[in-house]
Amino acid sequence: MNQEINQPFPSAYTAILEATKKAGFSMASEVLTCSLLRTLASSKTSAKFLELGTGTGLSTTWILAGMDQASSLVSIDNDSAFLNIASNFLSRDKRLELVLNDGAVWIEENRNQRFDYIFADTWHGKYLLLDEVLDMMNPGGFYIIDDMLPQANWPEGHQEKALNLIKDLEKKENLAITKLMWASGIIIAVKK
């Protein structure tokens, strides 16, 4: 086995990647993570998807590529410049709602919504408001996070935060979790 993606990339991916580089955005999910996001998205039909941390839309395009036509994706980011890149390439997809908002505000205002798939790729829903976001999951729903292995761009003390997050997730009796040494380190949880 190798870690090559020998399947077609989403059609907008290359253009978004080029715009991402020009914008200087360096926090995008690795392509291996994105490939897994697409695969997991393909397992859900007529589902509600949530992405916390759109960035420029690189991971968004992979999630959309895995979704069926009856599913919907809400993707939130607080940076208008980066969200505009995602919008320029993905706004024609009627399954997608791009939201410019602070993660904490959006979660608080939408805590009664339920989702079948949550990719938390920002502080809110991962290191902050974790329980609130986990409560937004339907039974059988996926909760996915990446960047759980030490990263060169982590500030001092962040590794301890990541280790504490892993411990918190492991204690939750209503979750089945798997930790993967894949890409930047991924945790997949399913709500029982």
C-alpha positions in Angstrom: 0.0 0.0 0.0 1.1 3.6 -0.6 -0.1 7.0 0.3 -0.8 8.1 -3.2 -4.2 9.3 -4.3 -4.8 7.4 -7.5 -8.3 8.8 -8.1 -9.4 12.0 -9.8 -9.1 15.2 -7.8 -12.2 17.3 -7.5 -12.5 19.6 -10.5 -12.1 22.9 -8.6 -9.2 21.7 -6.4 -6.3 22.7 -8.6 -7.6 26.2 -9.2 -8.4 26.7 -5.4 -4.9 25.4 -4.6 -3.3 28.0 -6.9 -5.5 30.8 -5.4 -4.6 29.5 -1.9 -0.9 29.8 -2.6 -1.3 33.3 -4.0 -3.2 34.3 -0.9 -0.5 33.0 1.4 -2.9 30.7 3.3 -0.8 28.0 4.9 -3.3 26.2 7.2 -5.1 24.1 4.6 -5.7 20.4 5.2 -3.4 18.0 3.6 -4.5 16.3 0.4 -4.4 12.9 2.1 -6.9 14.2 4.7 -9.1 15.6 2.0 -9.2 12.3 0.2 -10.4 10.6 3.4 -13.0 13.4 3.8 -14.4 12.5 0.4 -14.5 8.8 1.1 -16.3 9.3 4.4 -18.7 11.8 2.8 -19.6 9.1 0.2 -20.9 6.9 3.0 -23.7 9.4 3.8 -26.9 9.8 1.8 -29.4 12.7 2.0 -27.2 13.9 4.9 -26.4 17.2 6.6 -22.7 18.1 6.6 -21.0 20.8 8.6 -17.4 22.2 8.1 -16.0 24.5 10.8 -13.1 26.3 9.2 -13.6 26.6 5.4 -10.3 28.4 4.8 -10.1 28.8 1.1 -12.3 25.8 0.3 -9.7 23.1 -0.4 -11.2 20.5 2.0 -14.7 21.8 1.1 -14.3 20.7 -2.5 -13.4 17.2 -1.5 -16.4 16.9 0.9 -18.6 18.1 -1.9 -17.1 15.6 -4.3 -18.1 12.8 -1.9 -21.6 14.0 -1.2 -24.7 12.9 -3.0 -27.1 15.4 -4.7 -29.6 15.2 -1.8 -27.1 16.3 0.8 -26.2 19.7 2.0 -23.0 21.3 3.5 -22.8 24.4 5.7 -19.2 25.7 5.8 -18.2 28.5 8.2 -15.2 30.7 8.4 -14.4 34.1 9.9 -12.0 35.3 7.3 -13.7 37.0 4.4 -10.6 37.0 2.1 -10.2 33.3 2.3 -13.9 32.6 2.2 -14.1 34.6 -1.0 -11.7 32.2 -2.6 -14.0 29.3 -1.7 -17.0 31.3 -2.9 -15.4 32.2 -6.3 -14.9 28.5 -7.1 -17.7 26.7 -5.3 -20.7 29.0 -4.9 -22.5 27.5 -8.0 -23.0 24.3 -6.0 -26.5 24.6 -4.6 -25.7 22.0 -1.9 -23.2 24.4 -0.3 -23.9 27.3 2.1 -20.8 29.4 2.8 -21.1 31.4 6.0 -18.9 34.3 7.1 -19.2 34.3 10.9 -17.2 33.7 14.1 -17.3 30.0 14.9 -18.5 30.6 18.5 -21.3 32.9 17.5 -22.5 30.5 14.7 -22.4 27.4 17.0 -24.3 29.3 19.8 -27.0 30.5 17.3 -27.3 27.0 15.6 -26.9 24.6 18.5 -30.3 23.1 17.8 -29.3 21.9 14.4 -28.2 18.3 13.9 -25.6 17.0 11.4 -24.5 13.6 10.1 -20.9 14.7 9.4 -18.9 17.3 11.1 -15.3 18.3 10.0 -13.9 20.6 12.7 -10.9 22.3 11.2 -10.7 25.3 13.5 -10.5 26.1 17.2 -14.3 26.2 17.6 -15.7 22.7 17.6 -12.3 21.3 18.3 -10.5 23.0 21.2 -13.3 25.3 22.1 -17.1 24.4 22.3 -16.3 20.8 21.8 -19.2 19.5 23.8 -21.6 21.8 22.0 -20.5 20.7 18.6 -20.6 17.0 19.6 -24.2 17.6 20.8 -25.0 18.7 17.2 -24.2 15.2 15.8 -26.9 12.8 14.9 -26.5 9.2 16.1 -24.2 7.4 13.6 -22.8 10.8 12.6 -19.1 11.4 12.0 -16.9 13.9 13.9 -13.6 14.3 12.1 -10.5 16.4 13.1 -7.0 16.6 11.6 -3.7 18.1 12.7 -3.4 15.8 15.7 0.2 14.9 15.1 2.9 17.5 16.1 3.1 20.2 13.4 6.0 22.5 12.6 3.7 25.5 12.8 2.3 24.7 16.3 3.0 27.4 18.9 4.6 26.5 22.1 2.2 24.6 24.4 -0.1 23.5 21.6 1.0 19.8 21.8 -0.4 19.7 25.4 -3.7 21.1 24.1 -3.8 18.4 21.4 -3.0 15.6 23.9 -5.7 16.9 26.3 -8.2 17.0 23.4 -7.5 13.4 22.6 -7.9 12.4 26.3 -11.3 14.2 26.4 -12.5 12.4 23.3 -11.4 9.1 24.6 -13.4 9.6 27.8 -16.7 10.2 26.0 -18.8 7.1 26.4 -21.2 8.1 23.6 -18.4 8.1 21.0 -16.5 5.3 19.2 -13.2 6.8 18.1 -10.3 5.8 15.9 -6.9 7.7 15.9 -5.1 7.5 12.5 -1.5 8.1 11.9 -2.5 9.3 8.4 -1.6 12.7 6.9 -1.3 15.2 9.8 -3.0 12.8 12.3 -6.7 12.3 12.1 -9.4 11.3 14.6 -12.7 10.0 13.5 -15.5 9.6 16.0 -18.9 8.2 15.5 -21.8 9.0 17.8 -23.4 6.0 19.3 
